Amino acid sequence: MVVEVKKLVKRYDELIALDHFNMKVEEGEIIGLLGPNGCGKTTAINCILSLLNFDKGEIKVFGEKMTPNSYDIKRKIGLVPQEVSVFENLTVYENIDYFCGLYVEDKFTRKEYVKEAIDFVDLKDYTKFYPKKLSGGLKRRLNIACGIAHKPKLIFLDEPTVAVDAQSRNFILDGIKKLNSEGSTIIYTTHYLEEAERLCNRIIIMDKGRSLVSGTNEELKAMISTSEKIVVGFTEIEEKIVQKMKSIPHVMDIEKIGEDYIIKFENGFNNLANLMEFVEKNQLVYTKLHSQLPTLNDVFLELTGKELRD
């Protein structure tokens, strides 16, 4: 077990930031830690890293109890924080060299590691640039290089793609996959559900300081009642017909968004066929019709009652 967190409690006066939070991370996993703003993700990470004291609970990293003085453990860990945390008065090369030097004393080894980190994030054309001269996406790449240059076995990535362009986002995500393929275990927080679906072997959904559920994409989607959504646009339809549509087998709910109707079905078969039969029987004319399987956003919404970015 790389990380094991049991019944972690963290209070700020009357506010309970972590409420008996639990998490297990196996070697080689990419774990997605998802939750709305203020749910406790960053607090949990800071407690695991012993950057914050906590009130109750137990934290083990690489099988050992984590404390502020666990330097042997911390040498195996890399952190890429949510905010870009580099020195503005140091160049790209000097920043990476500084952070790598906190863990790697041998100058020849460090020089090799710094070069590999620069190549990894593709900043070789910017080594003499100061951070203020870099775009947002390049700054994020520098932030990542500073956190992973010492070749950590465990990497925490706290929303590393915030406010970057699509090209930089894809570059960063591909880089994370490569880090994982080279042996790093990764804990990844994000507000972009498509990133979690693309990257993560397993996902933990948090809310109000608690871990609600944990599982693969498929396991999480199987936990909710919605099994299918059908989006249909009608040229003209009376409200009484919409209400009558709720009698179609397995219909849970119908939501109107603009000119479209989102029909949610619980577990069942032949949903599209049953809807088409209703359309023909009531002589309805539709402009669009397509089916959607559940997404992580559906899981999140049903479990927490809110959108991920709320």
LINRA-V707516 format. One record per helix or strand of 2 or more residues. SS is the DSSP state (2 for helix, 1 for strand). FROM is the first residue (numbers start at 1). LEN is the number of residues. If there is no record, write none. Layout:
SS/FROM/LEN, SS/FROM/LEN
//
This chain:
1/3/10, 1/15/11, 1/30/5, 2/41/8, 1/56/6, 1/64/2, 2/71/4, 1/77/4, 2/92/10, 2/107/14, 2/131/3, 2/136/13, 1/154/5, 2/166/16, 1/185/5, 2/193/7, 1/202/6, 1/210/6, 2/217/7, 1/226/9, 2/239/7, 1/251/7, 1/260/7, 2/271/11, 1/286/8, 2/296/9
//
